[in-house]
Amino acid sequence: MVSIILKRGKEKAVLQRHPWVFSGALQELIGKPENGDLVKVLAIDRSFLAYGYYNDASRVAVRLLTWEEENIPDEQWWRMRLQAAVAARAHILTKKTDTCRLVFSEADYLPGIIADKYGDYVSVQLLTAGVEKMKPVILDELQKLTGAKGIFDKSDAGARAHDGLEAAQGLLYGVLPSDDVEVKENGIKYHINIIEGQKSGFYCDQRLNRGILAAYAKNKKVLDCFSYSGGFTLNALANGANKVVAVDSSALAITTLHKNVLLNGFDPTKVEAIQSDVNKQLRVFKEQDAKFDIVILDPPKYAPSRSALDRAARAYKDLNRLAMQLIEKGGLLATFSCSGAVDMDTFKQIIAWAALDAGKEVQIIDQFVQPEDHPIRISFPEGEYLKGLLCRVY
């Protein structure tokens, strides 16, 4: 096995169990590893630190797997890690919920693997060279653990590019999922399109937050922005909302939302779905002097890295400012950020700036987080990405 020696002082993060070793921390390679090969990471004094897999095409040169020298990450190690991750979610999967995240990359000590269960199917993202080398083992174990009819690859092109890999999408095992795979979440049914849908096909990271927010929806008029296939919309209808206006730029999302309304037997006259850019539509609503009791903002990732933070902060501020102007006095704003580079304190500051610009007084009455199938590993705070605020606006 190739050994990698770190520069003096660079072992600190490894000893703290952070799973990334950046290329600038490398002092010497003893051997010539191929990208994706398992390597032994050593301190400057040649003492053992960890095992990981190597990639010279990535800024993260080594992704660490285990810190016990006797516990070499072989095929059985990968299988046991996958078994542990899936077992930890077993209680989530019930008669009312058959979809959740099964594997969450570094947070489950399996860097480069994301796997989501959607009914009888599993959607995976295999994002690193090390994972590519273990793909047959990973797919075999996931199928054994889930009994999936099909496993579909939805590997994000941007993430794979960071590891010097090309985009990947297609059937990896079994039967190709249909355009309308039916799943259940908290008793609500969804048609999801794994192949053509965003990310892995559905956003199960908002499972708990949808239920929390729906409790406020009875007899209310709700605006669901970036509605996608209707998670917040359907939960609001299930809890007695008088009217929900859903806005998304994707034609597929709007079509799927309509299907999901009918699938659950909800009154379609209570839903108005608008295909439009959200920021543009919010300005249209302002011109129309439209008002809502609850406004939900669940935008895409505005800050993919810290270098984009300033630009993202301006975008979040403008979006929330526009939304606040549409809320009835004493109404609610549920606002989210899925940008890992934006921490909760920063997000609160952005909302404060938006309130000032909108001329509104705002109270934070609840905070939203990612659910337990998206755990936050204490030695990897970068895994904490989803945060949200429930605000009362005056």
C-alpha positions as CSV (number, residue, x, y, z in Angstrom):
1,M,0.0,0.0,0.0
2,V,1.3,3.5,-0.9
3,S,2.1,5.8,2.1
4,I,1.6,9.5,2.1
5,I,3.5,11.6,4.6
6,L,2.0,14.9,5.8
7,K,3.9,18.1,6.4
8,R,4.7,19.0,9.9
9,G,1.7,20.3,11.8
10,K,-0.8,19.1,9.1
11,E,-1.7,16.0,11.2
12,K,-3.8,18.1,13.6
13,A,-7.0,17.9,11.5
14,V,-6.5,14.2,10.9
15,L,-6.1,13.5,14.6
16,Q,-9.4,15.4,15.1
17,R,-11.0,13.0,12.7
18,H,-11.8,15.4,10.0
19,P,-12.2,13.3,6.8
20,W,-10.4,15.5,4.3
21,V,-6.7,16.0,3.7
22,F,-6.0,18.8,1.2
23,S,-3.3,18.6,-1.4
24,G,-1.3,21.4,0.2
25,A,-0.8,19.2,3.3
26,L,1.2,16.5,1.5
27,Q,4.9,16.3,2.1
28,E,5.8,13.1,0.3
29,L,4.4,10.1,-1.5
30,I,6.1,6.7,-1.0
31,G,5.0,4.9,-4.1
32,K,2.8,5.9,-7.1
33,P,-0.9,5.6,-6.3
34,E,-3.6,5.7,-9.0
35,N,-6.5,7.9,-8.4
36,G,-9.0,6.1,-6.1
37,D,-6.3,3.8,-4.6
38,L,-6.3,3.1,-0.8
39,V,-3.3,4.8,0.9
40,K,-1.9,4.9,4.4
41,V,-1.5,8.5,5.8
42,L,1.5,9.1,8.1
43,A,2.7,12.0,10.2
44,I,6.1,13.5,9.6
45,D,7.6,11.1,12.1
46,R,6.2,8.2,10.1
47,S,3.6,7.3,12.8
48,F,0.3,6.0,11.5
49,L,-2.6,8.4,11.2
50,A,-5.4,7.0,9.0
51,Y,-6.4,5.1,5.8
52,G,-8.0,6.9,3.0
53,Y,-8.3,7.0,-0.8
54,Y,-6.2,9.2,-2.9
55,N,-6.8,11.5,-5.9
56,D,-4.3,14.0,-7.3
57,A,-7.1,15.5,-9.5
58,S,-8.9,16.8,-6.5
59,R,-8.1,19.6,-4.0
60,V,-9.1,17.1,-1.4
61,A,-6.1,14.8,-2.1
62,V,-7.1,12.1,0.5
63,R,-10.6,11.3,1.8
64,L,-10.1,9.4,5.1
65,L,-12.0,6.2,5.9
66,T,-10.7,4.9,9.2
67,W,-8.2,5.8,11.9
68,E,-7.5,2.3,13.3
69,E,-4.4,0.8,11.7
70,E,-5.6,-2.8,12.1
71,N,-9.0,-1.9,10.4
72,I,-8.0,-1.9,6.8
73,P,-10.9,-0.7,4.5
74,D,-11.4,-3.8,2.5
75,E,-14.6,-5.1,0.8
76,Q,-16.0,-6.3,4.1
77,W,-15.3,-2.9,5.6
78,W,-17.4,-1.1,2.9
79,R,-20.2,-3.6,3.4
80,M,-20.3,-3.2,7.1
81,R,-20.3,0.6,6.8
82,L,-23.3,0.4,4.4
83,Q,-25.1,-2.0,6.7
84,A,-24.6,0.4,9.6
85,A,-25.9,3.4,7.6
86,V,-29.0,1.6,6.4
87,A,-29.8,0.1,9.8
88,A,-29.7,3.5,11.4
89,R,-32.6,4.6,9.2
90,A,-34.7,1.5,9.6
91,H,-37.2,3.2,12.1
92,I,-37.8,6.0,9.6
93,L,-39.2,3.6,7.0
94,T,-42.8,2.8,8.0
95,K,-46.2,2.2,6.3
96,K,-46.5,6.0,6.1
97,T,-43.0,6.8,4.9
98,D,-41.1,4.7,2.3
99,T,-38.5,7.3,1.3
100,C,-35.5,8.6,3.0
101,R,-31.7,9.1,2.7
102,L,-29.9,5.8,3.3
103,V,-26.3,7.0,3.0
104,F,-25.0,10.6,3.5
105,S,-21.4,10.5,2.4
106,E,-18.9,11.7,5.0
107,A,-21.6,12.0,7.7
108,D,-21.9,8.2,7.4
109,Y,-18.2,7.6,7.2
110,L,-18.6,6.8,3.5
111,P,-17.2,9.8,1.6
112,G,-18.4,10.0,-2.0
113,I,-21.6,8.0,-1.6
114,I,-25.2,9.4,-1.4
115,A,-28.1,6.9,-1.6
116,D,-31.8,7.7,-1.4
117,K,-34.6,5.2,-1.1
118,Y,-37.7,5.9,-3.2
119,G,-40.2,3.2,-2.7
120,D,-38.9,0.2,-4.6
121,Y,-35.9,2.1,-6.0
122,V,-32.6,3.5,-4.9
123,S,-31.1,6.6,-6.4
124,V,-27.4,6.9,-5.9
125,Q,-24.7,9.6,-6.4
126,L,-21.2,8.1,-6.7
127,L,-19.0,11.2,-6.6
128,T,-15.3,10.2,-6.1
129,A,-12.6,8.0,-7.8
130,G,-12.3,5.9,-4.6
131,V,-16.0,5.1,-4.7
132,E,-15.9,4.3,-8.4
133,K,-13.4,1.6,-7.7
134,M,-15.7,0.0,-5.1
135,K,-18.9,0.5,-7.2
136,P,-19.6,-3.3,-7.7
137,V,-19.4,-3.9,-4.0
138,I,-21.5,-0.8,-3.1
139,L,-24.3,-1.7,-5.6
140,D,-24.4,-5.3,-4.5
141,E,-24.7,-4.4,-0.8
142,L,-27.3,-1.7,-1.4
143,Q,-29.4,-4.2,-3.3
144,K,-29.1,-6.8,-0.7
145,L,-30.0,-4.4,2.1
146,T,-33.0,-2.8,0.3
147,G,-34.3,-5.4,-2.1
148,A,-34.5,-2.6,-4.6
149,K,-36.1,-3.4,-8.0
150,G,-33.6,-0.9,-9.5
151,I,-30.7,1.3,-8.6
152,F,-30.3,4.4,-10.7
153,D,-27.2,6.6,-11.0
154,K,-27.8,10.4,-10.6
155,S,-24.2,11.4,-9.9
156,D,-24.0,15.2,-9.8
157,A,-21.8,16.4,-12.7
158,G,-20.3,19.3,-10.7
159,A,-19.3,17.2,-7.7
160,R,-17.7,14.5,-9.9
161,A,-15.8,17.2,-11.8
162,H,-14.0,18.2,-8.6
163,D,-12.6,14.6,-8.5
164,G,-11.6,14.6,-12.2
165,L,-14.6,12.5,-13.2
166,E,-17.2,12.8,-16.0
167,A,-20.9,13.1,-15.3
168,A,-22.7,9.8,-14.9
169,Q,-26.4,8.9,-15.1
170,G,-28.1,5.7,-15.9
171,L,-29.4,2.3,-14.7
172,L,-26.9,0.5,-12.6
173,Y,-29.0,-2.5,-11.5
174,G,-32.4,-4.1,-12.2
175,V,-35.4,-2.4,-13.7
176,L,-35.5,1.2,-15.0
177,P,-37.8,3.3,-12.8
178,S,-40.9,4.7,-14.5
179,D,-41.5,8.5,-14.9
180,D,-43.9,8.4,-12.0
181,V,-42.5,6.3,-9.1
182,E,-45.0,6.6,-6.3
183,V,-43.6,7.1,-2.8
184,K,-45.1,8.0,0.6
185,E,-43.8,10.5,3.2
186,N,-45.7,11.1,6.4
187,G,-48.8,9.6,4.8
188,I,-48.7,11.9,1.8
189,K,-48.2,10.3,-1.6
190,Y,-45.9,11.7,-4.3
191,H,-45.2,10.9,-7.9
192,I,-41.5,11.5,-8.4
193,N,-39.3,11.4,-11.5
194,I,-36.0,9.8,-10.6
195,I,-34.5,10.0,-14.0
196,E,-35.4,13.6,-15.0
197,G,-36.0,15.2,-11.6
198,Q,-33.7,17.5,-9.7
199,K,-30.8,16.1,-7.7
200,S,-31.6,12.5,-6.8
201,G,-35.3,12.9,-7.6
202,F,-36.9,14.3,-4.5
203,Y,-35.9,16.4,-1.4
204,C,-36.4,14.2,1.6
205,D,-34.4,16.5,3.7
206,Q,-37.5,18.7,4.3
207,R,-39.6,15.8,5.7
208,L,-39.9,17.1,9.2
209,N,-40.0,20.8,8.3
210,R,-43.0,20.2,6.0
211,G,-45.0,18.8,8.9
212,I,-44.0,21.5,11.3
213,L,-45.0,24.3,8.9
214,A,-48.2,22.5,7.8
215,A,-49.5,22.9,11.4
216,Y,-49.9,26.6,10.8
217,A,-51.7,26.3,7.5
218,K,-55.3,25.6,8.5
219,N,-57.6,28.2,6.9
220,K,-54.6,30.1,5.5
221,K,-53.5,31.4,2.1
222,V,-50.1,30.0,1.4
223,L,-47.4,30.9,-1.1
224,D,-45.0,28.1,-1.8
225,C,-41.9,29.4,-3.7
226,F,-39.5,26.9,-5.4
227,S,-42.3,24.4,-4.8
228,Y,-40.7,21.6,-6.9
229,S,-43.1,18.6,-6.8
230,G,-45.2,20.1,-4.0
231,G,-43.8,18.9,-0.7
232,F,-44.9,22.0,1.3
233,T,-48.0,22.5,-0.9
234,L,-49.3,19.1,-0.2
235,N,-48.7,19.2,3.5
236,A,-50.5,22.6,3.7
237,L,-53.5,21.2,1.8
238,A,-53.5,18.1,4.1
239,N,-53.8,20.4,7.1
240,G,-56.6,22.5,5.8
241,A,-55.1,25.4,3.9
242,N,-57.7,27.5,2.1
243,K,-55.5,28.2,-0.9
244,V,-51.9,27.4,-2.0
245,V,-50.1,29.3,-4.7
246,A,-47.1,27.3,-5.9
247,V,-44.3,28.8,-8.0
248,D,-41.4,27.0,-9.7
249,S,-39.4,27.6,-12.9
250,S,-39.5,24.0,-13.9
251,A,-42.3,22.8,-16.2
252,L,-41.7,19.2,-15.0
253,A,-42.1,20.3,-11.4
254,I,-45.4,22.0,-12.1
255,T,-46.7,19.0,-14.0
256,T,-45.7,16.7,-11.2
257,L,-47.2,18.9,-8.5
258,H,-50.6,18.8,-10.3
259,K,-50.4,15.0,-10.5
260,N,-49.5,14.9,-6.8
261,V,-52.5,17.0,-5.8
262,L,-54.8,14.6,-7.6
263,L,-53.0,11.5,-6.3
264,N,-53.8,12.6,-2.8
265,G,-57.4,13.5,-3.5
266,F,-57.0,17.2,-2.7
267,D,-59.3,19.8,-4.2
268,P,-57.4,21.1,-7.3
269,T,-59.3,24.4,-7.1
270,K,-57.4,25.2,-4.0
271,V,-54.1,25.2,-5.8
272,E,-52.7,27.6,-8.3
273,A,-49.4,26.5,-9.8
274,I,-47.3,29.0,-11.7
275,Q,-44.3,28.3,-13.8
276,S,-42.1,31.3,-13.4
277,D,-38.9,32.6,-12.1
278,V,-39.6,33.2,-8.4
279,N,-38.0,36.6,-8.0
280,K,-39.8,37.8,-11.1
281,Q,-43.1,36.4,-9.8
282,L,-42.7,38.0,-6.4
283,R,-42.4,41.4,-8.1
284,V,-45.6,40.6,-10.1
285,F,-47.4,39.8,-6.9
286,K,-46.3,43.1,-5.3
287,E,-47.6,45.0,-8.3
288,Q,-50.9,43.2,-7.9
289,D,-50.9,44.0,-4.2
290,A,-51.3,40.3,-3.5
291,K,-51.1,39.2,0.2
292,F,-50.5,35.8,1.8
293,D,-50.7,34.5,5.4
294,I,-47.7,32.2,4.9
295,V,-44.8,32.5,2.5
296,I,-42.3,29.6,2.0
297,L,-38.9,30.2,0.5
298,D,-36.9,27.1,-0.3
299,P,-34.4,28.2,-2.9
300,P,-31.6,26.2,-4.5
301,K,-28.0,26.5,-3.2
302,Y,-27.0,30.1,-3.8
303,A,-23.5,29.7,-2.2
304,P,-21.8,26.5,-3.4
305,S,-18.6,27.7,-1.8
306,R,-17.4,30.4,0.5
307,S,-16.1,32.4,-2.4
308,A,-19.7,32.9,-3.5
309,L,-20.9,34.0,-0.1
310,D,-21.2,37.7,-0.7
311,R,-23.1,37.3,-3.9
312,A,-25.4,34.7,-2.2
313,A,-26.0,36.9,0.7
314,R,-27.3,39.6,-1.6
315,A,-29.5,37.1,-3.4
316,Y,-31.0,35.8,-0.2
317,K,-31.6,39.3,1.1
318,D,-33.4,40.4,-2.0
319,L,-35.5,37.3,-2.1
320,N,-36.6,37.6,1.5
321,R,-37.2,41.3,1.2
322,L,-39.6,40.8,-1.6
323,A,-41.4,38.0,0.3
324,M,-41.8,40.0,3.4
325,Q,-43.7,42.7,1.5
326,L,-46.3,40.1,0.5
327,I,-47.1,38.9,4.0
328,E,-50.2,39.9,5.9
329,K,-49.4,41.7,9.2
330,G,-48.7,39.0,11.7
331,G,-48.2,36.4,9.0
332,L,-45.4,33.9,8.7
333,L,-42.3,33.6,6.6
334,A,-40.6,30.2,6.4
335,T,-37.2,30.8,4.8
336,F,-34.5,28.3,4.1
337,S,-30.9,28.0,2.9
338,C,-29.3,24.8,1.7
339,S,-25.9,26.5,1.3
340,G,-23.3,24.9,3.6
341,A,-21.2,28.1,3.3
342,V,-24.1,30.1,5.0
343,D,-24.2,29.3,8.7
344,M,-27.2,30.0,10.9
345,D,-25.8,33.2,12.4
346,T,-25.0,34.6,8.9
347,F,-28.5,33.6,7.7
348,K,-30.1,35.4,10.6
349,Q,-28.1,38.5,9.8
350,I,-29.3,38.3,6.2
351,I,-32.9,38.1,7.3
352,A,-32.3,41.1,9.6
353,W,-31.0,43.1,6.6
354,A,-34.0,42.0,4.5
355,A,-36.4,43.1,7.2
356,L,-34.8,46.5,7.5
357,D,-35.0,47.0,3.7
358,A,-38.6,45.9,3.7
359,G,-39.5,48.1,6.6
360,K,-40.8,45.2,8.6
361,E,-40.5,44.0,12.2
362,V,-39.7,40.3,12.4
363,Q,-39.7,37.7,15.2
364,I,-38.0,34.3,14.9
365,I,-40.4,31.8,16.4
366,D,-38.8,28.5,15.3
367,Q,-35.7,27.2,13.6
368,F,-35.5,24.4,11.0
369,V,-32.8,21.9,10.6
370,Q,-32.0,18.8,8.5
371,P,-33.5,15.5,9.7
372,E,-31.7,12.5,11.2
373,D,-31.2,10.7,7.9
374,H,-29.0,13.7,7.0
375,P,-26.8,13.5,10.2
376,I,-24.1,16.0,11.1
377,R,-20.9,14.3,11.9
378,I,-19.3,16.2,14.8
379,S,-15.8,16.1,13.2
380,F,-17.2,17.2,9.9
381,P,-19.3,20.4,10.4
382,E,-19.3,20.9,6.6
383,G,-22.1,18.4,6.6
384,E,-24.5,20.8,8.2
385,Y,-26.1,22.5,5.2
386,L,-29.9,22.9,5.7
387,K,-31.1,25.6,8.0
388,G,-34.3,27.7,8.2
389,L,-36.2,30.2,10.2
390,L,-39.9,30.5,10.9
391,C,-40.5,34.3,11.3
392,R,-43.6,36.3,12.2
393,V,-43.7,39.4,10.1
394,Y,-45.2,42.7,11.2
